[in-house]
Amino acid sequence: MLLGVEVTRGGCWYDMNFARQEIRTEAVLRTGGWSLGDLHVNTLDAVDLSDCHLSSLAGQLLRLFFVRSGSVTLTSMAGSQRLDAGTLFVAPPQAGWKRQNFYDQTKLVLISIPRRAMHERGFHIKSFELVAANTSNPDARAVGQLILSIAEQSGCTSLALRARQGRHLLDLLGMVLGNPLAVVSARNREVTLSRAKDYVAQHLEDQELNATRIATSVGISPGHLNRLFKASAMSVMRYVWACRLDRAADLLRRHGESNVSIGDVAYSCGFASHAHFSRVFKERFGFSPRDYLLRVRAHKSGAHFDVAARMEGV
């Protein structure tokens, strides 16, 4: 589905098209974009012509927009709707717009939401249409302010915090937007699994975290929880250890230039001993935590050493 779009600036009109994986647009990305767990954030300004790429197919994404300044008019078969600064609106995967007009100095925050993330939280989106939040509602304004705060952080916060912000934002959208995001049965498999993963993310530092505690938190048996995780090709505790290692690697990357204690990183991610942490970290990433930290420092300083060739990125 291709959507014709026109952008105004200084009385001039430009064309842009929303294609399956690409946006040809006047709204140029002002940042490289960053993740909020399953979500992806970009800030856009209506200025110079640019190509902007989305990571998923159009049919798999909802797009949440927050108008920071200026205004945008969306034109569909049903008529036109003008959205001014402070407006929060959500577009369906296949938006039926004939034209979108971005006026001079328009600034937007765009958050791409995978359809899967909505289903996991029990949100029904089959009949989802364009929805604009009521800006006179205090709850809607609070969510808009949260989005603005996230945009101002520009992805500089930790991976763990951004993932939690993404989950929190999805939960709040269900409250603010109402019926189009109506919640289905809490016993839905995807919903239960998502809640279990949320609990894990919030308790990774707890060395006593186990399948029984996780199962209790979502109101099911440990056996049922294990079956849910194994359906995704990973046991409960293997998932826990993978999350702990991902968080540890993120901490080492972010604090590589400081005198970070590897032991402190290990304990903060729920590992009971430095030795165990070092062993499983090397099994996962191919480097001991110490060599990984050296790799981070070398990368940031521009230096090179032998182990760098064995690892892609930091």
C-alpha positions as CSV (number, residue, x, y, z in Angstrom):
1,M,0.0,0.0,0.0
2,L,1.5,3.4,-1.1
3,L,0.3,6.5,0.6
4,G,0.9,9.9,-1.2
5,V,2.0,12.6,1.2
6,E,2.6,16.3,0.8
7,V,4.7,18.5,3.0
8,T,4.6,22.3,3.2
9,R,7.5,24.6,4.1
10,G,7.6,28.3,3.4
11,G,4.6,28.0,1.0
12,C,6.2,25.2,-1.1
13,W,4.9,21.7,-1.4
14,Y,6.9,18.5,-1.6
15,D,5.8,14.9,-2.2
16,M,6.6,11.9,0.0
17,N,5.5,8.3,-0.2
18,F,5.0,5.7,2.5
19,A,6.2,2.5,0.9
20,R,6.4,-1.0,2.5
21,Q,9.8,-0.6,4.1
22,E,10.7,3.0,3.3
23,I,9.4,6.5,4.0
24,R,10.3,9.1,1.4
25,T,9.7,12.2,3.4
26,E,10.3,15.8,4.2
27,A,10.4,14.7,7.9
28,V,14.1,14.0,8.3
29,L,15.4,11.9,11.2
30,R,17.2,14.1,13.7
31,T,18.6,11.1,15.6
32,G,19.7,7.6,14.5
33,G,16.8,6.2,16.5
34,W,17.0,3.9,19.5
35,S,15.1,1.1,21.1
36,L,12.7,0.9,24.0
37,G,12.7,-2.9,24.3
38,D,10.4,-4.0,21.5
39,L,9.6,-0.4,20.5
40,H,11.7,1.9,18.3
41,V,11.9,5.7,18.7
42,N,12.8,8.4,16.1
43,T,12.5,12.1,16.3
44,L,11.6,13.9,13.0
45,D,11.6,17.5,11.8
46,A,9.8,18.7,8.6
47,V,12.7,20.1,6.8
48,D,15.1,18.6,4.2
49,L,14.2,15.8,1.9
50,S,15.5,12.4,3.1
51,D,15.0,8.7,3.0
52,C,14.0,7.1,6.3
53,H,14.0,3.3,6.8
54,L,11.8,1.3,9.2
55,S,13.0,-2.0,10.5
56,S,9.7,-4.0,9.9
57,L,7.1,-4.4,7.2
58,A,4.3,-1.9,7.2
59,G,1.7,-4.6,8.1
60,Q,3.5,-5.5,11.3
61,L,3.7,-2.0,12.8
62,L,1.5,0.4,14.6
63,R,3.0,3.9,14.7
64,L,2.5,6.2,17.7
65,F,3.1,9.9,16.9
66,F,3.5,12.8,19.4
67,V,3.4,16.3,17.8
68,R,6.1,18.3,19.7
69,S,5.5,21.5,17.7
70,G,3.7,22.7,14.6
71,S,0.8,20.7,13.2
72,V,-0.1,17.9,10.8
73,T,-3.3,17.4,8.8
74,L,-4.3,13.8,7.9
75,T,-6.7,13.5,5.0
76,S,-8.6,10.2,4.4
77,M,-11.8,9.2,2.7
78,A,-13.7,10.2,5.8
79,G,-12.3,13.8,5.7
80,S,-9.5,15.8,7.3
81,Q,-8.2,15.9,10.8
82,R,-5.7,18.5,12.0
83,L,-3.4,17.6,14.9
84,D,-1.7,20.4,16.7
85,A,1.3,20.5,19.1
86,G,0.8,18.3,22.2
87,T,-1.4,15.8,20.3
88,L,-0.8,12.1,20.7
89,F,-2.2,9.8,18.0
90,V,-1.8,6.2,16.8
91,A,-1.9,5.0,13.2
92,P,-2.8,1.4,12.2
93,P,-0.4,-0.8,10.2
94,Q,-2.2,0.0,6.9
95,A,-3.3,3.6,7.4
96,G,-5.9,4.7,4.8
97,W,-4.7,8.3,4.4
98,K,-4.8,10.0,1.1
99,R,-2.6,12.9,2.2
100,Q,-0.6,14.2,5.2
101,N,0.3,17.9,5.4
102,F,3.1,18.8,7.8
103,Y,3.3,22.6,8.4
104,D,6.4,24.7,8.8
105,Q,8.5,23.8,11.9
106,T,6.6,20.6,12.6
107,K,8.5,18.3,15.0
108,L,7.3,14.8,15.7
109,V,8.3,11.8,17.9
110,L,7.6,8.5,16.1
111,I,7.4,5.3,18.1
112,S,7.1,2.1,16.1
113,I,5.2,-0.7,17.9
114,P,5.3,-4.3,16.6
115,R,1.9,-5.9,16.2
116,R,3.3,-8.8,18.3
117,A,4.0,-6.6,21.3
118,M,0.4,-5.5,21.3
119,H,-0.9,-9.1,21.1
120,E,1.4,-10.2,24.0
121,R,-0.4,-7.6,26.2
122,G,-3.8,-8.7,25.1
123,F,-4.5,-5.7,22.9
124,H,-7.1,-6.3,20.2
125,I,-6.1,-4.4,17.0
126,K,-7.9,-6.1,14.2
127,S,-10.3,-3.2,13.7
128,F,-7.8,-0.5,14.8
129,E,-8.2,2.9,13.1
130,L,-6.5,6.2,13.6
131,V,-7.0,7.3,17.2
132,A,-6.1,10.7,18.7
133,A,-5.9,11.0,22.4
134,N,-8.0,13.7,24.1
135,T,-5.4,16.4,25.0
136,S,-7.8,17.9,27.6
137,N,-7.5,14.6,29.5
138,P,-4.8,14.7,32.3
139,D,-3.9,11.1,31.6
140,A,-3.3,11.8,27.9
141,R,-1.2,14.8,28.7
142,A,0.9,12.7,31.2
143,V,1.6,10.1,28.6
144,G,2.5,12.8,26.1
145,Q,4.9,14.3,28.6
146,L,6.4,10.9,29.2
147,I,7.0,10.5,25.5
148,L,8.6,13.9,25.3
149,S,10.9,13.0,28.2
150,I,11.9,9.8,26.5
151,A,12.7,11.7,23.3
152,E,14.9,14.2,25.1
153,Q,16.9,11.3,26.5
154,S,18.0,10.4,23.0
155,G,18.7,6.8,23.8
156,C,21.5,7.7,26.3
157,T,20.0,5.7,29.1
158,S,20.7,2.0,29.8
159,L,19.3,-0.9,27.8
160,A,17.5,-2.2,30.9
161,L,15.8,1.2,31.6
162,R,14.7,1.7,28.0
163,A,13.2,-1.8,27.9
164,R,11.2,-1.0,31.0
165,Q,10.1,2.3,29.6
166,G,8.8,0.5,26.5
167,R,6.8,-1.9,28.6
168,H,5.5,0.9,30.8
169,L,4.5,3.0,27.8
170,L,2.5,0.1,26.2
171,D,0.6,-0.4,29.5
172,L,-0.3,3.3,29.7
173,L,-1.5,3.4,26.1
174,G,-4.1,0.8,27.0
175,M,-5.5,3.1,29.6
176,V,-5.4,6.3,27.5
177,L,-6.6,5.1,24.2
178,G,-9.5,3.0,25.5
179,N,-11.5,0.6,23.3
180,P,-9.2,0.3,20.3
181,L,-6.7,-1.3,22.6
182,A,-9.2,-3.3,24.7
183,V,-7.6,-6.0,26.8
184,V,-8.5,-9.6,26.1
185,S,-8.3,-12.6,28.5
186,A,-5.5,-12.4,31.0
187,R,-5.0,-16.2,30.6
188,N,-4.0,-15.7,27.0
189,R,-0.7,-17.5,26.4
190,E,1.1,-14.5,25.0
191,V,-0.1,-12.2,27.8
192,T,1.0,-14.6,30.5
193,L,4.4,-15.1,28.9
194,S,4.9,-11.3,28.5
195,R,4.0,-10.7,32.2
196,A,6.5,-13.4,33.2
197,K,9.2,-11.7,31.2
198,D,8.4,-8.4,32.8
199,Y,8.8,-9.9,36.2
200,V,12.1,-11.4,35.2
201,A,13.4,-8.0,33.9
202,Q,12.4,-6.3,37.2
203,H,14.1,-8.9,39.4
204,L,17.3,-9.9,37.6
205,E,19.5,-8.8,40.5
206,D,17.7,-11.2,42.8
207,Q,20.0,-14.3,43.2
208,E,17.0,-16.3,44.5
209,L,14.9,-15.7,41.3
210,N,13.6,-19.1,40.1
211,A,10.8,-20.7,38.0
212,T,8.5,-21.1,41.0
213,R,8.7,-17.4,42.0
214,I,8.2,-16.3,38.4
215,A,5.2,-18.6,38.0
216,T,3.7,-17.4,41.2
217,S,4.0,-13.8,40.1
218,V,1.7,-14.5,37.1
219,G,-0.6,-17.0,38.8
220,I,0.3,-20.2,37.1
221,S,2.2,-23.4,38.0
222,P,6.0,-23.8,37.4
223,G,5.2,-26.7,35.0
224,H,2.9,-24.5,32.9
225,L,5.4,-21.7,32.9
226,N,8.1,-24.0,31.6
227,R,5.9,-25.3,28.8
228,L,5.2,-21.7,27.8
229,F,8.9,-20.9,27.6
230,K,9.9,-24.1,25.9
231,A,7.3,-23.4,23.2
232,S,9.7,-20.5,22.4
233,A,12.7,-22.9,22.3
234,M,14.1,-21.7,25.7
235,S,13.6,-22.9,29.3
236,V,12.6,-20.4,32.0
237,M,16.0,-20.3,33.7
238,R,17.9,-20.3,30.4
239,Y,15.9,-17.2,29.6
240,V,16.8,-15.6,33.0
241,W,20.5,-16.3,32.5
242,A,20.4,-14.9,29.0
243,C,18.8,-11.7,30.3
244,R,21.4,-11.4,33.0
245,L,24.3,-11.7,30.6
246,D,22.7,-9.2,28.2
247,R,22.4,-6.7,31.1
248,A,26.0,-7.4,32.3
249,A,27.3,-6.8,28.8
250,D,25.3,-3.5,28.6
251,L,26.8,-2.4,31.9
252,L,30.3,-3.1,30.8
253,R,29.8,-1.3,27.5
254,R,28.4,1.8,29.2
255,H,31.0,1.9,32.0
256,G,34.0,0.8,30.0
257,E,36.0,4.0,30.5
258,S,35.5,4.1,34.3
259,N,37.0,1.8,36.9
260,V,34.0,-0.5,36.9
261,S,34.3,-3.6,39.1
262,I,33.5,-6.7,37.2
263,G,32.5,-8.3,40.5
264,D,30.0,-5.5,41.2
265,V,28.5,-6.0,37.7
266,A,28.2,-9.7,38.3
267,Y,26.4,-9.2,41.6
268,S,24.1,-6.5,40.3
269,C,22.9,-8.9,37.6
270,G,22.1,-11.7,40.0
271,F,25.3,-13.8,39.7
272,A,26.3,-15.4,43.0
273,S,30.1,-15.5,42.3
274,H,32.6,-13.8,40.1
275,A,33.9,-17.1,38.8
276,H,30.5,-18.3,37.7
277,F,29.8,-15.0,36.0
278,S,33.2,-15.1,34.1
279,R,32.6,-18.7,32.9
280,V,29.1,-18.3,31.6
281,F,29.9,-14.8,30.1
282,K,32.8,-16.3,28.1
283,E,30.5,-19.2,27.0
284,R,28.0,-16.7,25.7
285,F,30.2,-14.0,24.1
286,G,33.5,-15.7,23.5
287,F,35.4,-13.4,25.9
288,S,35.9,-13.2,29.6
289,P,34.4,-10.1,31.1
290,R,37.9,-8.7,31.5
291,D,38.7,-9.1,27.8
292,Y,35.3,-7.8,26.9
293,L,36.0,-4.7,29.0
294,L,39.4,-4.2,27.3
295,R,37.7,-4.5,24.0
296,V,35.2,-1.7,24.9
297,R,38.1,0.6,26.1
298,A,40.1,-0.1,22.9
299,H,37.1,0.6,20.8
300,K,36.4,3.9,22.5
301,S,40.1,5.0,22.4
302,G,40.7,3.9,18.8
303,A,43.4,1.4,19.9
304,H,43.6,-2.2,18.6
305,F,44.6,-5.5,20.1
306,D,44.5,-9.1,19.2
307,V,41.1,-10.1,20.7
308,A,39.3,-7.4,18.9
309,A,39.3,-9.3,15.7
310,R,37.3,-12.1,17.3
311,M,34.3,-10.0,18.3
312,E,31.9,-8.0,16.2
313,G,30.8,-4.7,17.7
314,V,30.6,-3.8,21.3
